[in-house]
C-alpha cells in the first residue's frame, strides 16, 4: 500500500506526463526549475517562521507545503522518493 507521499508523488508525475488545464502543479512545471526551486526556498522560510512563532496547525500546513513543493522539484529533476530512501538507507547502514 502506498503512503500519502507516494500517492502525492504519483499525482505529480501524472500531471507532468499528462498536463491538466488550470493545474497549479502544471503551472510550476511550465515555469521551470528555477521557479520551482524558488518556491521550495520560500516554503522552507515559511516553515522556519511557523516553527518559531506560530501554532501547530500552521506548522503542519507549512511543512505540508514544503513537502509538496519538494516533490515537484524532485520530479522536475528526475529524482524519486525511492532515490531518497536508498540514500538514507546507505547513510544509516551499519558500518562494517
Phi and psi in degrees as a GROMACS rama.xvg file:
@    title "Ramachandran Plot"
@    xaxis  label "Phi"
@    yaxis  label "Psi"
@TYPE xy
-80.5644  139.86  UNK-2
-83.0154  176.963  UNK-3
-62.3524  -37.8499  UNK-4
-64.6919  -40.0612  UNK-5
-63.6922  -40.9852  UNK-6
-63.6039  -43.6407  UNK-7
-64.8341  -41.3703  UNK-8
-59.0171  -42.7143  UNK-9
-62.7791  -41.8919  UNK-10
-63.1086  -44.1519  UNK-11
-62.3292  -44.6036  UNK-12
-64.8648  -36.5541  UNK-13
-65.7952  -40.2718  UNK-14
-64.7691  -36.7635  UNK-15
-67.5942  -41.2242  UNK-16
-76.1028  -35.4764  UNK-17
-132.726  81.4423  UNK-18
-56.3285  145.69  UNK-19
-117.349  134.167  UNK-20
-58.741  134.447  UNK-21
81.9514  -0.268046  UNK-22
-75.5076  127.217  UNK-23
-60.3696  -40.7375  UNK-24
-58.888  -44.0074  UNK-25
-66.5487  -35.6452  UNK-26
-62.0795  -38.411  UNK-27
-64.0015  -47.1462  UNK-28
-60.1082  -40.8939  UNK-29
-64.2291  -33.0998  UNK-30
-72.5046  -25.1689  UNK-31
96.7591  175.666  UNK-32
-59.2805  -43.9973  UNK-33
-59.711  -44.8355  UNK-34
-66.5581  -42.2306  UNK-35
-62.6556  -45.0105  UNK-36
-61.8903  -38.9769  UNK-37
-60.979  -42.8296  UNK-38
-63.092  -39.8227  UNK-39
-60.6101  -44.1856  UNK-40
-62.2523  -43.5192  UNK-41
-60.6797  -44.4914  UNK-42
-65.768  -36.4713  UNK-43
-62.6401  -41.807  UNK-44
-63.306  -41.5943  UNK-45
-64.1138  -34.0091  UNK-46
-63.2641  -44.3111  UNK-47
-62.1803  -44.8729  UNK-48
-60.9851  -44.3459  UNK-49
-64.5488  -41.1755  UNK-50
-62.8632  -33.3739  UNK-51
-92.4863  -10.26  UNK-52
-160.411  9.29259  UNK-53
-121.822  172.88  UNK-54
-81.8071  173.103  UNK-55
-57.1187  -42.594  UNK-56
-61.2519  -43.4583  UNK-57
-66.227  -39.7706  UNK-58
-61.1887  -46.0121  UNK-59
-63.9216  -42.4565  UNK-60
-61.0285  -45.8231  UNK-61
-67.5968  -39.1485  UNK-62
-63.571  -38.591  UNK-63
-62.196  -42.8974  UNK-64
-61.2685  -41.5075  UNK-65
-64.0179  -43.7494  UNK-66
-59.2358  -47.1702  UNK-67
-59.3435  -52.4096  UNK-68
-65.3202  -32.6787  UNK-69
-65.1666  -41.3359  UNK-70
-64.5492  -35.8991  UNK-71
-64.8964  -44.7598  UNK-72
-62.3226  -42.0336  UNK-73
-58.9291  -44.7934  UNK-74
-61.9925  -41.2702  UNK-75
-61.2439  -35.5341  UNK-76
-89.9322  -4.38847  UNK-77
76.4089  28.2163  UNK-78
-109.815  136.606  UNK-79
-113.299  167.668  UNK-80
-59.6529  -35.6602  UNK-81
-62.7872  -36.4601  UNK-82
-60.7995  -44.574  UNK-83
-67.6222  -42.8017  UNK-84
-59.1232  -43.0146  UNK-85
-62.4084  -41.4147  UNK-86
-65.2675  -43.0643  UNK-87
-64.0764  -40.2671  UNK-88
-63.0018  -40.688  UNK-89
-62.3908  -43.1088  UNK-90
-66.3125  -29.751  UNK-91
-107.889  13.6836  UNK-92
-69.4273  145.778  UNK-93
-58.3251  136.508  UNK-94
-81.3732  126.046  UNK-95
